[in-house]
Amino acid sequence: MATAYMIITVLTIVANAAIAVADLVRAEFVLANSAAVGVPPSWLPWLGALKGAGAAGLLVGFLGFRPLGVAAAVGLVLFFVGAVVAHVRARAYATMAAPAGYLGLAVASLALTVLRWGGA
């Protein structure tokens, strides 16, 4: 269990930090994905900041302050549920794999954190 917790949490941190940077620098694939669901480019810095905050919170939780890690994982789950819903509403199924993958990582991180540490 400890190994799965470490691997999944670190993977989730790295993935969210990377996509946060991509949002902040307005990478072409981010702009295309956002356009597919009707998200204006002006939202990208805010969305990137939320993803970055989630990654930072998971890192702080991983390093010892468990309640922040749980809160960050919950926040990322809610964020990516919203992203998947946005893709479904826009019928942008071709671009839904990425947010669904991030959602899976966030759910796995949350579940493993709760199982390993009892939620705090």
N, C-alpha and C positions, 0 to 999 in steps of 0.2 A: 504494500500500500504506500509506503514512504517513497519508494522509487517512482511509482506512477504519479503521486502528488508532485514530486519535484520535476519530473519531465514535463507533465502537462502544464503545470503552472509556469515554468520557465518558457515553454513554447508559447503559451498564451501571452505572456509579457512581451516577448520578442515580436510576435505577430502584431499585437496591437500597437506597440511602439513604432514598428515599421509602417503600418498603415496610417498612423497619426502623422508621421513625417511626410508620407505621400500626400495626405490631405493638405498639409501645411504648405508644401511646395507646388501644389496643384498639378500633380502628375497627370499625364494625358489619360491614362486608364481610369483615374479617379474622376476626371472631368466627364469622360464618356459614360461611366457608370452612373454618376450623379444626374447627367442629362437624361438617361434612360428612365429614371424614376421621377424626374421633375424637380430635383433639388437644385436650387440656384447656387452658382459658384460662390456667392457671398457667404453661404453657410459653411463652406469648407473649413475655414479656420476654427469655427466653433465646434464642428464635428470632430476635427482633428484634436482639439484641446480635450474634448470629452474622452476620446480614445486614449490619448496620452495620459490623462488623469487616471483612467482605469488601469492602464499598464503600471503607472507609478504606485497606485494603491495596492495592486497585486504584489509588486516588488516589496513594498513596506510590510505587507502581511507575510510574505515569504521570509522576510528577514527577522520577523518576530512579533510585530504588532498585529496579531491575528484578526481582531475586529475590523481593522481597516481593510485587510485582505478580503474578508467576507463581504464587506460593504462594496468594495470595488468589483468583486465578481458579480454581485447582484446587479450593480449598475451596468456592467457590460452585458449581462444577460438581457436586461430590459432594453438597453440601447439596440442590441442586435435583433431582438424580437421586433422592435420598431422598424428596423431596416428591412427585415424579411417581409413584414406587413406592407411596407412601402413598395417593395418589389412586386408583391402579389397584386396590390391595388393598381399598380401601373401596368400589370401584365408583362413585366420585364423579367420573364423567367430565364432568359439566356444569361442574365447578369446576376442571378440570385445565388449562385454557388458560393461566391465569396462571402457575403454576409451570413449565409447559412453555415459555412465552415467556421467563421468567427463565433457565431452563436454556439456551435457545438463545443468549441474550445472553452468558451466562457462557462457553459453549463458543466462541462467536465471539471473545470477548475473549481467552481463553486461546490459541486458534489464531493470532490476529493478533499477539499478544505474542510467541509463540514464533517465528513467521515473521519478524517485524520484528527481534527482538533475539536470536534464537538461544537463547531459554530463560532468559537471565540478563542 
